[in-house]
Each structure stands twice: as C-alpha cells, then as structure tokens.
Amino acid sequence: IQLSRNSLTGTIPSELGLLTALTDIRLDKNELSGTIPHELFALTNLTSISFASNKLTGTLSSQIGSLSNLKVIELFENELMGTI
C-alpha cells in the first residue's frame, strides 16, 4: 500500500491487519495520529513499514520483533516514545 503524501488524517485503521499478504505499508508524510495498531504486527510478510512524518503517539510494541521479514522501518518525525 502506497499512500504517502496524501494529507490523510485520523488514525491508522486496524483493519489493515486483515491484509495478510501485505508486504509494504507506506503512509509517510500525512497527518495521521494515534497509535500504531497492534494488528499490524501480525502481518508476517511485511518487509517495509514507513509511517514517518505523521503525528503518531504512544510506544512501539515489542511485537515488532515478530516481523522476521521486516527490512525497513521508518518512524521518524512522530511523537513516539520508548525504546525498540
């Protein structure tokens, strides 16, 4: 899914977690807020996540470690806290 630079607002839909064949999520450079849905950490085919340059808050779940195919993760320019 490539939805970068679309001025999207609101939260990241947890329903994206139903797209089990998804390999790439690019939602960077929008105005998305809220937390990263835990449902996304069940998408074991993901190789790339970009949520950079949004208004995301909260902490990054330790479940990210279950994404064994993940090669790229871009989360900069958000309001996330905690450690990875």
C-alpha atoms as a printed R data frame, in Angstrom:
   type eleno elety resid chain resno      x       y      z
1  ATOM     1    CA   ILE     A     1  0.000   0.000  0.000
2  ATOM     2    CA   GLN     A     2  1.470   3.334 -1.062
3  ATOM     3    CA   LEU     A     3 -0.474   6.276  0.366
4  ATOM     4    CA   SER     A     4  2.346   8.722  1.076
5  ATOM     5    CA   ARG     A     5  1.801  12.469  0.768
6  ATOM     6    CA   ASN     A     6 -1.992  12.355  0.616
7  ATOM     7    CA   SER     A     7 -2.815  14.636  3.568
8  ATOM     8    CA   LEU     A     8 -4.563  11.706  5.258
9  ATOM     9    CA   THR     A     9 -5.886  12.420  8.747
10 ATOM    10    CA   GLY     A    10 -7.253  10.251 11.535
11 ATOM    11    CA   THR     A    11 -5.789   7.006 12.800
12 ATOM    12    CA   ILE     A    12 -4.180   4.058 11.021
13 ATOM    13    CA   PRO     A    13 -7.019   1.558 10.520
14 ATOM    14    CA   SER     A    14 -6.563  -1.657 12.467
15 ATOM    15    CA   GLU     A    15 -8.315  -3.400  9.554
16 ATOM    16    CA   LEU     A    16 -5.021  -3.231  7.634
17 ATOM    17    CA   GLY     A    17 -4.094  -6.182  9.827
18 ATOM    18    CA   LEU     A    18 -6.556  -8.284  7.814
19 ATOM    19    CA   LEU     A    19 -4.447  -7.891  4.653
20 ATOM    20    CA   THR     A    20 -2.246 -10.892  5.393
21 ATOM    21    CA   ALA     A    21 -0.368 -10.847  2.066
22 ATOM    22    CA   LEU     A    22  0.709  -7.215  2.544
23 ATOM    23    CA   THR     A    23  4.464  -6.721  2.165
24 ATOM    24    CA   ASP     A    24  4.805  -2.925  2.170
25 ATOM    25    CA   ILE     A    25  2.960  -0.146  4.000
26 ATOM    26    CA   ARG     A    26  3.851   3.439  3.118
27 ATOM    27    CA   LEU     A    27  1.780   6.016  4.959
28 ATOM    28    CA   ASP     A    28  4.536   8.565  5.439
29 ATOM    29    CA   LYS     A    29  4.158  12.335  5.107
30 ATOM    30    CA   ASN     A    30  0.491  12.514  6.076
31 ATOM    31    CA   GLU     A    31 -1.189  13.817  9.232
32 ATOM    32    CA   LEU     A    32 -2.072  10.510 10.848
33 ATOM    33    CA   SER     A    33 -2.403  10.478 14.633
34 ATOM    34    CA   GLY     A    34 -2.951   7.980 17.426
35 ATOM    35    CA   THR     A    35 -1.031   4.784 17.999
36 ATOM    36    CA   ILE     A    36  0.236   2.098 15.640
37 ATOM    37    CA   PRO     A    37 -2.402  -0.677 15.704
38 ATOM    38    CA   HIS     A    38 -1.200  -3.949 17.264
39 ATOM    39    CA   GLU     A    39 -2.958  -5.838 14.450
40 ATOM    40    CA   LEU     A    40 -0.214  -4.747 12.038
41 ATOM    41    CA   PHE     A    41  2.355  -6.757 13.974
42 ATOM    42    CA   ALA     A    42  0.631  -9.965 12.845
43 ATOM    43    CA   LEU     A    43  1.499  -9.211  9.195
44 ATOM    44    CA   THR     A    44  4.489 -11.518  8.997
45 ATOM    45    CA   ASN     A    45  5.042 -10.884  5.264
46 ATOM    46    CA   LEU     A    46  5.850  -7.205  5.846
47 ATOM    47    CA   THR     A    47  9.265  -6.194  4.546
48 ATOM    48    CA   SER     A    48  8.851  -2.418  4.791
49 ATOM    49    CA   ILE     A    49  6.906   0.000  7.023
50 ATOM    50    CA   SER     A    50  7.030   3.759  6.628
51 ATOM    51    CA   PHE     A    51  4.948   5.863  8.993
52 ATOM    52    CA   ALA     A    52  7.468   8.735  9.063
53 ATOM    53    CA   SER     A    53  6.399  12.380  9.247
54 ATOM    54    CA   ASN     A    54  2.998  11.956 10.856
55 ATOM    55    CA   LYS     A    55  1.666  12.713 14.348
56 ATOM    56    CA   LEU     A    56  1.749   9.205 15.782
57 ATOM    57    CA   THR     A    57  1.960   8.820 19.565
58 ATOM    58    CA   GLY     A    58  2.474   6.075 22.111
59 ATOM    59    CA   THR     A    59  5.130   3.394 22.228
60 ATOM    60    CA   LEU     A    60  6.251   0.815 19.710
61 ATOM    61    CA   SER     A    61  5.016  -2.637 20.683
62 ATOM    62    CA   SER     A    62  7.566  -5.337 21.415
63 ATOM    63    CA   GLN     A    63  5.541  -7.412 18.935
64 ATOM    64    CA   ILE     A    64  7.557  -5.732 16.183
65 ATOM    65    CA   GLY     A    65 10.133  -8.442 16.870
66 ATOM    66    CA   SER     A    66  7.749 -10.985 15.339
67 ATOM    67    CA   LEU     A    67  8.124  -9.357 11.901
68 ATOM    68    CA   SER     A    68 11.044 -11.521 10.830
69 ATOM    69    CA   ASN     A    69 10.905 -10.360  7.183
70 ATOM    70    CA   LEU     A    70 10.999  -6.664  8.065
71 ATOM    71    CA   LYS     A    71 13.999  -4.959  6.480
72 ATOM    72    CA   VAL     A    72 12.985  -1.267  6.580
73 ATOM    73    CA   ILE     A    73 11.127   0.659  9.262
74 ATOM    74    CA   GLU     A    74 10.789   4.438  9.111
75 ATOM    75    CA   LEU     A    75  9.154   6.099 12.107
76 ATOM    76    CA   PHE     A    76 10.997   9.416 12.348
77 ATOM    77    CA   GLU     A    77  9.227  12.751 12.798
78 ATOM    78    CA   ASN     A    78  6.449  11.430 15.018
79 ATOM    79    CA   GLU     A    79  5.787  11.693 18.741
80 ATOM    80    CA   LEU     A    80  6.561   8.079 19.621
81 ATOM    81    CA   MET     A    81  8.233   7.266 22.945
82 ATOM    82    CA   GLY     A    82 10.131   4.395 24.487
83 ATOM    83    CA   THR     A    83 12.772   2.036 23.250
84 ATOM    84    CA   ILE     A    84 12.802  -0.561 20.487
